[in-house]
Amino acid sequence: MRQRVLTGVAGGAFIAAVTYFGGTLYDFVYFGIICIGIYELSKAFFNNGFDYGAVVNYMFAIALFIEKTTKYQHFFDFFLFMYISLNFLIFVFNKKTDIKKISEIVFIGCYVVFFMYHMMLMNGSVYVWLVYIIAFGSDTFAYFTGRFFGRHKLYPEVSPNKTIEGAIGGVIGSTLLSLIYFNYLSINKYIYIIIFSVSASVFSIAGDLAASKIKREHGIKDFGYMLPGHGGILDRFDSVLFVAPVVYYFVRHFL
């Protein structure tokens, strides 16, 4: 537990500092997180972090990083088309690639690269803090609520320790934190904010369960060992992956 807390505090302070200063450093850090995530999930799926399926997704990550940080902005649709086309070509011309394999490759591209790309899109925005508030707030409130009041299992086949009471506590707690932050920003669209916060918290829980289901299906305890006491990068950022797009599109279309 001590190791887990120390890693959480040090890692949280590092990410907070990187987010606060933003700029190129922020983009590089999240590009690195994406690449490590590709490696970890490729190890789980293909037993090889540098399988050709992983390489395709590294290329996709590099393309989006270039799109985000250079004059080639707004090339996302082109890079997405190229990524999908490359996967179809691999499926057609590589005799060893079947539907299952290509589905796993695209799954990694969507789950890790595309979802986490939204964190890069929010570089420098005050709303990026909402991702942390909701993802980590939901996780923290769910843990303590479940520990003290948990009686009914949420999804025992995937995550035996999670409870319905814990999930409700996570949603309520992260919603309250979100309301406090929006109040700090002098934004008072309370109906929108509550609907958004509850939805984002549910996505946070779904992200956690998705990671748990992947690990259970592939017989692994953690995605990696990079973060002592936590596991791999995906073990710590599983909720962030799902919350980031929710925050990005809510801010873009409703604020």
C-alpha positions in Angstrom: 0.0 0.0 0.0 2.8 2.4 0.9 4.5 1.8 -2.5 1.1 2.4 -4.3 0.6 5.7 -2.4 4.1 6.9 -3.1 3.8 6.1 -6.8 0.4 7.7 -7.0 1.6 10.9 -5.3 4.8 11.2 -7.4 3.0 10.3 -10.6 0.1 12.6 -9.9 2.4 15.5 -9.1 4.3 14.9 -12.4 1.2 14.8 -14.5 -0.2 17.9 -12.7 3.0 19.8 -13.4 3.1 18.7 -17.1 -0.6 19.7 -17.5 -0.1 23.0 -15.8 2.8 24.1 -18.0 1.3 22.5 -21.1 3.0 23.2 -24.5 5.3 20.8 -26.3 6.3 18.9 -23.1 2.6 18.0 -22.5 2.2 16.7 -26.0 5.4 14.6 -25.7 4.4 13.1 -22.4 1.0 12.1 -23.7 2.5 10.8 -26.9 4.8 8.7 -24.7 1.8 7.5 -22.7 0.0 6.5 -25.9 3.1 4.5 -27.2 3.5 2.7 -23.8 -0.2 1.9 -23.9 0.2 0.4 -27.4 3.1 -1.6 -26.2 1.2 -2.9 -23.1 -1.9 -3.9 -25.0 0.0 -5.4 -27.8 1.9 -7.6 -25.2 -1.5 -8.7 -24.0 -3.0 -9.4 -27.4 -0.1 -10.5 -29.5 2.5 -11.4 -26.8 4.8 -9.0 -28.5 5.0 -5.2 -28.0 6.5 -4.8 -31.4 4.3 -7.1 -33.5 3.4 -5.6 -36.9 -0.1 -4.9 -35.4 1.7 -2.8 -32.8 3.8 -1.0 -35.4 0.7 0.0 -37.4 -0.6 1.7 -34.2 2.7 3.3 -33.4 2.6 4.8 -36.9 -1.0 6.0 -36.2 0.1 7.6 -33.0 3.1 9.3 -34.7 0.7 10.6 -37.4 -1.7 12.1 -34.9 1.3 13.6 -32.9 2.5 15.3 -36.1 -1.1 16.5 -36.9 -1.3 18.0 -33.4 2.1 19.7 -33.2 2.9 20.9 -36.7 1.4 22.9 -39.6 -0.5 19.7 -40.7 -3.3 20.4 -38.3 -6.8 19.4 -39.5 -5.3 16.3 -41.3 -7.0 14.0 -38.8 -9.6 12.7 -41.3 -6.8 12.0 -43.8 -4.6 10.1 -41.3 -7.6 8.1 -40.0 -8.4 7.1 -43.6 -4.8 6.1 -44.2 -4.9 4.1 -40.9 -8.1 2.2 -41.8 -6.9 1.6 -45.4 -3.5 0.2 -44.2 -5.3 -2.2 -41.9 -7.6 -3.4 -44.8 -4.5 -3.9 -47.0 -2.8 -5.9 -44.3 -5.9 -8.0 -43.9 -6.1 -8.7 -47.7 -2.5 -9.3 -48.5 -1.1 -10.8 -45.3 -2.1 -14.4 -45.3 -1.4 -14.7 -41.5 -3.9 -11.9 -40.7 -7.5 -13.0 -40.0 -10.5 -11.1 -38.8 -9.6 -11.6 -35.2 -6.1 -10.2 -35.6 -7.2 -7.1 -37.6 -10.0 -6.5 -35.1 -7.4 -6.5 -32.3 -5.2 -4.1 -34.2 -8.1 -1.6 -34.8 -9.2 -2.1 -31.2 -5.9 -0.9 -29.9 -6.0 2.0 -32.4 -9.4 3.1 -31.1 -9.0 2.3 -27.4 -5.5 3.7 -26.8 -4.5 6.0 -29.7 -7.8 7.7 -30.6 -9.2 8.0 -27.1 -6.0 9.3 -25.5 -5.5 11.7 -28.5 -8.2 13.8 -27.0 -5.9 14.6 -24.0 -3.5 16.1 -26.6 -6.4 18.1 -28.1 -7.1 19.7 -24.7 -3.5 20.8 -24.2 -3.6 24.2 -22.5 -7.3 24.2 -21.8 -8.7 24.7 -18.3 -11.2 21.9 -19.0 -8.4 19.3 -19.2 -8.4 19.2 -15.4 -12.0 17.9 -15.6 -10.7 14.6 -17.0 -8.5 14.1 -13.9 -11.2 15.4 -11.5 -13.8 13.0 -12.9 -11.6 10.0 -13.6 -9.6 10.0 -10.4 -12.4 11.4 -8.3 -14.8 8.7 -9.4 -12.2 6.0 -8.7 -11.4 7.4 -5.3 -15.0 7.9 -4.1 -16.0 4.6 -5.5 -13.2 2.8 -3.6 -14.0 4.3 -0.2 -17.8 4.1 -0.6 -17.5 0.5 -1.7 -15.1 -0.3 1.1 -17.4 1.1 3.8 -20.9 0.6 2.3 -20.5 -2.0 -0.5 -22.9 -4.9 -0.3 -24.0 -5.7 -3.8 -21.5 -6.7 -6.6 -21.5 -4.5 -9.7 -20.0 -6.9 -12.2 -18.4 -9.9 -10.4 -17.5 -11.8 -13.6 -15.1 -9.0 -14.5 -14.2 -7.1 -11.3 -15.2 -9.0 -8.1 -14.4 -6.2 -5.7 -16.5 -3.5 -7.3 -19.9 -2.8 -5.9 -23.1 -1.0 -6.9 -22.8 1.2 -3.8 -19.2 2.1 -4.7 -20.2 3.0 -8.3 -23.0 5.2 -7.0 -20.6 6.9 -4.5 -18.1 7.4 -7.4 -20.7 9.1 -9.5 -22.0 11.4 -6.8 -18.5 12.3 -5.5 -17.1 13.1 -8.9 -20.2 15.1 -9.8 -19.8 17.2 -6.7 -16.2 17.8 -7.5 -17.1 18.7 -11.1 -19.8 21.2 -9.9 -17.2 22.9 -7.6 -14.7 23.2 -10.5 -17.3 24.7 -12.9 -18.4 27.1 -10.1 -14.7 28.1 -9.9 -14.8 28.8 -13.6 -18.0 30.8 -13.2 -20.0 28.5 -15.4 -23.5 27.9 -14.0 -25.2 25.7 -16.6 -26.1 23.3 -13.9 -28.5 21.0 -15.8 -25.9 20.5 -18.5 -23.1 20.1 -15.9 -24.9 17.5 -13.9 -25.9 15.4 -17.0 -22.3 15.7 -18.3 -20.7 14.8 -14.9 -22.9 11.8 -14.3 -22.3 10.6 -17.9 -18.5 11.1 -17.7 -18.4 9.3 -14.3 -20.3 6.4 -15.8 -17.8 6.3 -18.7 -15.0 6.4 -16.1 -16.4 3.3 -14.4 -16.8 1.7 -17.9 -13.2 2.4 -18.7 -12.1 0.7 -15.5 -14.3 -2.3 -16.2 -13.1 -2.5 -19.9 -9.5 -2.8 -18.7 -10.5 -5.4 -16.1 -12.3 -7.4 -18.8 -9.3 -7.3 -21.1 -6.9 -8.5 -18.4 -9.3 -11.2 -17.3 -9.8 -12.5 -20.9 -6.0 -12.6 -21.4 -5.1 -14.1 -18.0 -3.0 -11.2 -16.8 -3.1 -9.3 -13.4 -1.6 -6.0 -14.7 -0.8 -4.5 -18.1 2.8 -3.9 -17.0 5.2 -3.0 -14.2 6.1 0.6 -14.9 4.2 2.1 -12.0 5.1 0.2 -8.8 2.0 -0.7 -6.8 -0.3 0.2 -9.8 1.0 -1.9 -12.7 1.3 -0.5 -16.1 0.3 2.8 -17.7 -3.1 1.4 -18.8 -3.8 0.2 -15.3 -3.6 3.9 -14.1 -5.1 5.6 -17.2 -7.9 3.2 -18.0 -10.5 5.6 -16.8 -8.8 8.6 -18.4 -9.1 6.9 -21.8 -12.9 6.9 -21.6 -13.4 10.2 -19.9 -11.2 12.4 -22.1 -13.4 12.2 -25.2 -16.5 12.9 -23.1 -15.0 16.0 -21.7 -13.7 17.2 -25.1 -17.0 16.9 -26.9 -19.0 18.3 -24.1 -16.9 21.4 -23.9 -16.8 21.7 -27.7 -20.5 21.3 -28.3 -22.3 22.4 -25.1 -20.2 25.2 -23.6 
